[in-house]
C-alpha cells in the first residue's frame, strides 16, 4: 500500500498505464497481471459457486434449477426459446421440462399466438421451490460473508459493481 492513496501496489493496471506509485507499467506486465487476475477470479467464483451448490443440497438438479430460474426471469417461454437461453438442444430441454412437469414445478399452456405452440411458466410449487432454494443459498453466502472482517467485506462491497459489470455480454 502507498501511504498517499491507501491503494495496494498490485492494483490492476492496463497497458500504457501507471501503477499507484506513478511508475509506467510495461504492456506485457500489465497483460500478465490481467491474466493472473482473471485466473484468480475464475477460480474463486467457480469454487464459491460449487461450495454453495454442494452445501445447498437441493433436490432439483442444476440444469432443472437453471431452467426454473430462466423461466422465472423471462417466462412464459416456448421450449425452443428456453433451450436457446440455456444453451442446450431442444431434446435435452424437453427431458428437463418433462422432469419439472412430473414434479409439478412448471405449467404448460397453449400459446395464444400459435395453437401448435406451448408456453412454459412456473407453477406455484415451482415458484415456492425456487424461492426456497434462493433463500437457502443466500443464507449460505451470508454465513460465509459473516466470516470476513469489516475490511474484507468493505472491499467486496466496493468490488460488486465491477463484478456485476462482468455479467454484461459484449455487444
Order of alpha helices (4+ residues) and beta strands (2+ residues): alpha-alpha-alpha-alpha-beta-beta-alpha-alpha
